[in-house]
Amino acid sequence: MLVTHEHSDHIKGVGILSRKYHLPVYANAPTWAAMERPVGTVPPGCRREFDGSFYLGDFYIEPYAISHDAAAPVGYRVHCGSRSVATATDIGVFRKDTLQALQGADLVLLESNHDVGMLQANPHYNLALKRRILSNKGHMSNEACGAALCSLYDTGVRHAVLGHLSGENNTPDLAYTVVCGILRQCGIEPQRDIRVDMAFRDHVGKVYALE
């Protein structure tokens, strides 16, 4: 298991799975320090701490820093031969170094977390939570996702899966429509120039094979 950061929605099952199936858990030192107590004891040899890129069998794992309100949050790019896939979620702002880390990936899971209007009008979220989500250490909106995908397209990315959608502040149809609209504004035609798919909250999406 590769841990991106210590927030509860990312680590709640880590300790349980590691203990039950003797699965190694990989995280950087600040993340281990922040999640050690809630994760609990992991089996001997299963605590793996990295400082930079590393290999897992034939896979080259390349962590990269992201902007989020956690100890030392990272995304991952996984290489095998000439192919690579990457995760890019829980990102407050899509920085230049983020773009460089993801450039040319064959498949990117990209955050399209919320619609700004829906978030601002949500009566269940207090002002502090709204400000956190909208901050540079929060989450990317549909509009920010579309702009990031235009930049990624210029580096050679031709397949994106929109993910990490909020259950209250977004819908799959809205995220897809907004992102595709921004791509078209950039002169990029979705499903012709770049493939755009969705990762859903409530059911399994597609399975992808890179040959």
MARFIVO-621712 format. One line per field, with one value per atom (N, C-alpha, C): x, y, z. Coordinates in pm, whole numbers, plus 50000, padded with zeros to 5 digits. Example, Ala and Ser with C-alpha at 12.3 -4.5 7.8 and 13.67 -1.06 7.14 Angstrom:
xx = (51319  51230  51320  51285  51367  51290)
yy = (49431  49550  49670  49775  49894  50003)
zz = (50780  50780  50780  50708  50714  50787)
This chain:
xx = (50084  50000  50088  50055  50126  50038  50080  49999  50037  49935  49961  49974  49887  49892  49806  49808  49755  49609  49537  49396  49317  49216  49148  49086  49037  48975  49077  49205  49310  49380  49366  49442  49355  49224  49140  49154  49172  49185  49327  49425  49563  49613  49598  49648  49577  49445  49366  49410  49424  49464  49606  49695  49833  49841  49768  49771  49704  49595  49520  49593  49653  49713  49865  49924  50070  50118  50049  50082  50180  50286  50377  50307  50342  50285  50399  50388  50492  50442  50524  50495  50626  50629  50749  50750  50863  50880  50778  50752  50652  50511  50477  50345  50337  50443  50445  50427  50496  50486  50344  50276  50141  50035  50061  49957  49986  50100  50140  50037  49983  49887  49755  49691  49564  49578  49690  49710  49734  49805  49835  49955  49978  50093  50074  50179  50179  50277  50260  50346  50494  50584  50727  50764  50842  50887  50790  50670  50569  50571  50644  50657  50772  50739  50839  50841  50955  50970  51059  51012  51091  51133  51240  51288  51330  51233  51261  51202  51240  51184  51241  51168  51212  51148  51198  51147  51062  50956  50880  50874  50962  50972  51007  50925  50949  50895  50829  50767  50858  50875  50951  50850  50854  50757  50820  50753  50805  50707  50731  50646  50679  50580  50605  50520  50573  50505  50382  50276  50154  50117  50028  49984  49855  49866  49750  49781  49678  49699  49727  49842  49887  50036  50093  50233  50330  50325  50413  50343  50233  50150  50220  50191  50250  50144  50168  50103  50204  50161  50252  50243  50359  50365  50434  50371  50422  50465  50592  50649  50672  50648  50685  50728  50855  50906  50888  50828  50807  50671  50591  50457  50451  50354  50339  50196  50152  50023  50049  49957  49980  49850  49861  49749  49776  49671  49684  49556  49537  49419  49461  49364  49390  49493  49469  49561  49491  49548  49488  49516  49636  49673  49765  49742  49820  49943  50055  50176  50259  50361  50451  50522  50563  50632  50537  50408  50310  50300  50293  50287  50409  50526  50649  50649  50594  50592  50500  50398  50298  50314  50406  50414  50431  50350  50363  50313  50249  50199  50093  50087  49988  49847  49834  49703  49719  49632  49637  49500  49495  49376  49383  49296  49306  49186  49213  49106  49016  48885  48783  48682  48721  48654  48517  48508  48386  48350  48224  48175  48175  48239  48256  48120  48025  47893  47820  47825  47761  47825  47956  48027  47988  47990  47960  47817  47726  47584  47549  47644  47615  47589  47467  47437  47500  47549  47607  47755  47817  47959  47972  48050  48071  48173  48189  48274  48420  48466  48605  48633  48540  48559  48557  48467  48462  48594  48645  48772  48886  48885  48989  48987  48868  48857  48899  48865  48895  49038  49112  49246  49347  49469  49577  49626  49575  49607  49482  49381  49255  49237  49137  49103  49077  49103  49083  48936  48887  48752  48747  48626  48611  48685  48675  48742  48894  48945  49090  49137  49055  49086  49095  48999  49001  49124  49161  49281  49406  49413  49528  49537  49423  49423  49467  49432  49483  49635  49692  49838  49900  49836  49887  49883  49779  49769  49890  49935  50051  50179  50181  50300  50290  50176  50160  50060  49996  49895  49773  49726  49613  49501  49509  49403  49397  49279  49259  49133  49137  49019  48991  48873  48837  48790  48849  48818  48814  48793  48785  48673  48560  48446  48377  48341  48266  48126  48077  47943  47835  47870  47771  47789  47910  47941  47976  47933  47965  47877  47872  47811  47900  47899  47980  47947  47819  47781  47832  47823  47870  48021  48095  48240  48283  48222  48257  48226  48109  48067  48160  48193  48278  48419  48476  48613  48620  48525  48525  48504  48423  48403  48532  48609  48736  48836  48837  48924  48892  48764  48724  48767  48762  48808  48957  49030  49174  49201  49095  49112  49136  49098  49118  48982  48958  48828  48831  48750  48744  48698  48756  48729  48783  48832  48903  49051  49080  49220  49269  49180  49215  49096  49122  49016  48992  48866  48828  48725  48756  48666  48639  48548  48512  48545  48587  48596  48480  48392  48269  48283  48203  48205  48133  48029  47939  47945  48029  48042  48176  48215  48344  48339  48445  48454  48523  48589  48652  48785  48825  48957  49042  49167  49255  49377  49417  49537  49629  49754  49855  49947  49956  50039  50173)
yy = (49882  50000  50124  50217  50343  50453  50515  50615  50754  50832  50968  51068  51055  51144  51084  51148  51084  51114  51180  51208  51078  51080  50955  50882  50956  50888  50817  50836  50769  50658  50657  50560  50472  50492  50421  50269  50214  50070  50018  50107  50068  49966  49997  49905  49772  49775  49652  49561  49619  49540  49485  49568  49524  49407  49417  49310  49183  49196  49079  49005  49080  49018  49033  49085  49105  49189  49299  49387  49496  49518  49629  49763  49861  49995  50094  50171  50268  50409  50488  50630  50700  50832  50906  50928  50974  50984  51076  51197  51282  51221  51151  51087  50973  50893  50786  50844  50953  51013  51060  51113  51165  51055  50940  50837  50715  50714  50595  50554  50649  50617  50565  50637  50582  50453  50433  50310  50191  50215  50108  50026  49917  49832  49759  49757  49676  49561  49451  49335  49368  49291  49313  49311  49408  49417  49486  49519  49581  49734  49789  49934  49974  50040  50078  50231  50289  50435  50472  50565  50604  50750  50781  50918  50934  50958  50963  50843  50824  50717  50581  50476  50340  50239  50116  50008  49912  49861  49748  49646  49550  49455  49529  49511  49578  49721  49764  49896  49999  50111  50223  50323  50344  50430  50567  50668  50804  50893  50913  51007  51150  51237  51379  51462  51576  51660  51726  51735  51804  51909  52000  52106  52064  52026  51983  52004  52011  52042  51915  51858  51737  51751  51653  51663  51673  51579  51580  51504  51559  51485  51463  51350  51317  51256  51267  51184  51080  50985  50881  50868  50849  50809  50673  50577  50440  50407  50372  50342  50191  50140  50003  50003  49982  49996  50138  50154  50288  50346  50274  50319  50371  50460  50511  50558  50543  50595  50678  50770  50859  50894  50919  50972  51120  51201  51344  51394  51357  51400  51468  51530  51606  51715  51792  51897  52032  52123  52256  52346  52336  52416  52333  52341  52263  52344  52314  52395  52347  52426  52391  52260  52237  52111  51991  52014  51907  51870  51972  51949  51872  51909  51841  51695  51668  51531  51441  51499  51421  51423  51503  51525  51394  51379  51264  51132  51129  51002  50943  50811  50744  50756  50761  50772  50850  50950  51030  51030  50990  51009  51149  51237  51380  51426  51502  51548  51652  51625  51722  51725  51785  51764  51830  51958  52030  52135  52173  52291  52405  52515  52624  52676  52694  52745  52651  52520  52422  52422  52431  52433  52556  52672  52796  52798  52731  52732  52616  52527  52409  52446  52424  52463  52371  52254  52159  52185  52271  52302  52440  52448  52579  52659  52785  52876  52830  52780  52735  52619  52524  52409  52453  52544  52595  52663  52744  52814  52715  52609  52507  52441  52400  52331  52422  52551  52646  52699  52668  52722  52650  52703  52642  52510  52474  52346  52258  52289  52215  52118  52146  52054  52131  52067  52131  52127  52240  52249  52188  52177  52131  52222  52353  52449  52434  52417  52400  52270  52167  52039  52056  52126  52148  52223  52327  52404  52318  52235  52146  52046  51996  51896  51957  52083  52152  52158  52189  52195  52056  51955  51819  51771  51810  51771  51822  51942  51999  51920  51838  51757  51617  51584  51452  51362  51407  51325  51314  51190  51167  51085  51062  50988  51032  51080  51124  51062  51029  50982  51085  51145  51246  51177  51213  51143  51232  51169  51237  51341  51309  51400  51406  51525  51542  51484  51421  51366  51471  51588  51694  51814  51833  51957  51936  51823  51793  51679  51660  51541  51497  51368  51322  51395  51416  51484  51627  51697  51835  51841  51757  51757  51731  51629  51594  51710  51771  51880  52000  52038  52155  52131  52016  51986  51979  51912  51901  52037  52122  52256  52338  52324  52397  52341  52210  52151  52207  52218  52271  52417  52494  52632  52639  52534  52526  52464  52435  52375  52225  52160  52016  51949  51856  51789  51660  51654  51533  51413  51298  51168  51159  51268  51262  51289  51403  51440  51381  51369  51316  51239  51125  51044  51090  51114  51157  51059  50996  50903  50951  50880  50917  50804  50841  50747  50781  50686  50712  50679  50745  50722  50593  50554  50450  50320  50314  50187  50182  50061  50040  50094  50162  50214  50117  50170  50087  50029  49925  49865  49900  49942  49988  49899  49870  49790  49869  49885  49952  49847  49842  49738  49797)
zz = (50000  50000  50000  49912  49901  49958  50066  50135  50086  50048  49999  50114  50217  50333  50443  50559  50680  50710  50624  50651  50662  50747  50785  50667  50566  50453  50365  50393  50318  50397  50530  50610  50699  50698  50795  50787  50667  50653  50641  50647  50621  50722  50851  50954  50951  50932  50929  50814  50696  50580  50595  50648  50665  50763  50874  50975  50924  50850  50805  50693  50602  50483  50477  50584  50591  50472  50449  50337  50379  50303  50331  50310  50393  50385  50362  50253  50217  50242  50312  50335  50369  50351  50389  50541  50594  50739  50806  50755  50821  50820  50713  50708  50809  50819  50919  51060  51089  51222  51250  51147  51165  51171  51106  51098  51187  51255  51329  51434  51506  51611  51555  51460  51408  51328  51262  51186  51279  51388  51483  51438  51506  51477  51345  51265  51143  51164  51090  51111  51089  51150  51132  50984  50943  50804  50711  50760  50672  50677  50771  50775  50682  50573  50474  50462  50487  50482  50364  50281  50164  50174  50107  50093  49948  49861  49719  49647  49524  49440  49480  49444  49480  49385  49390  49306  49389  49326  49378  49265  49268  49157  49029  48926  48798  48795  48902  48903  48969  48903  48958  49013  49144  49212  49233  49182  49188  49265  49396  49471  49432  49437  49411  49507  49549  49648  49588  49668  49627  49732  49695  49785  49854  49982  50058  50206  50290  50432  50512  50486  50555  50583  50653  50697  50581  50489  50371  50259  50206  50111  49977  49917  49787  49696  49565  49466  49422  49342  49294  49142  49082  48942  48939  48875  48871  48729  48713  48582  48569  48450  48416  48271  48247  48110  48062  47944  47888  47925  48005  48040  48183  48209  48345  48368  48493  48538  48664  48693  48806  48876  49007  49085  49112  49100  49125  49190  49317  49392  49521  49589  49712  49686  49583  49540  49551  49628  49641  49523  49470  49354  49266  49135  49039  49001  49068  49052  48932  48902  48792  48818  48943  48974  48965  48989  48972  48824  48741  48596  48549  48598  48558  48603  48721  48773  48690  48628  48557  48406  48356  48212  48134  48031  47942  47996  48114  48169  48077  48071  47985  48040  48171  48235  48365  48386  48509  48575  48702  48784  48842  48795  48825  48907  49011  49099  49033  49041  49000  49115  49226  49354  49366  49326  49359  49255  49258  49188  49290  49257  49354  49401  49309  49347  49441  49413  49501  49638  49643  49771  49852  49790  49863  49914  49843  49883  49976  50006  50086  50232  50282  50420  50525  50484  50579  50607  50528  50545  50609  50718  50779  50699  50734  50657  50660  50775  50785  50691  50683  50594  50448  50413  50276  50239  50331  50304  50289  50370  50359  50222  50178  50049  49934  49944  49837  49841  49947  49963  49875  49873  49797  49857  49973  50036  50050  49969  49976  49862  49776  49668  49538  49426  49297  49256  49207  49154  49014  48961  48823  48726  48749  48660  48669  48790  48806  48742  48752  48688  48536  48478  48334  48289  48363  48328  48340  48447  48464  48350  48306  48200  48067  48043  47923  47925  48043  48055  48039  48096  48083  47939  47867  47726  47648  47681  47610  47637  47744  47774  47715  47653  47593  47661  47769  47836  47744  47722  47631  47695  47825  47893  48038  48078  48216  48272  48400  48473  48582  48578  48677  48804  48918  49042  49163  49279  49408  49408  49345  49340  49476  49518  49641  49626  49732  49729  49744  49800  49823  49732  49681  49610  49463  49409  49269  49221  49091  49032  48916  48882  48769  48639  48613  48489  48486  48599  48604  48587  48658  48646  48502  48442  48304  48209  48224  48134  48147  48270  48290  48238  48272  48228  48076  48014  47867  47801  47864  47811  47812  47917  47926  47825  47808  47707  47568  47538  47407  47392  47501  47496  47464  47501  47472  47335  47258  47126  47130  47240  47258  47261  47172  47165  47247  47356  47437  47355  47388  47324  47182  47127  47000  47022  47084  47111  47243  47338  47470  47525  47584  47643  47787  47820  47954  48009  48123  48189  48331  48400  48536  48633  48753  48865  48958  48981  49054  49202  49285  49429  49469  49392  49439  49359  49258  49186  49113  49077  49012  48870  48831  48695  48603  48502  48400  48447  48379  48400  48279  48302  48195  48185  48064  48038  47947  47988  47906  47850  47720  47656  47612)
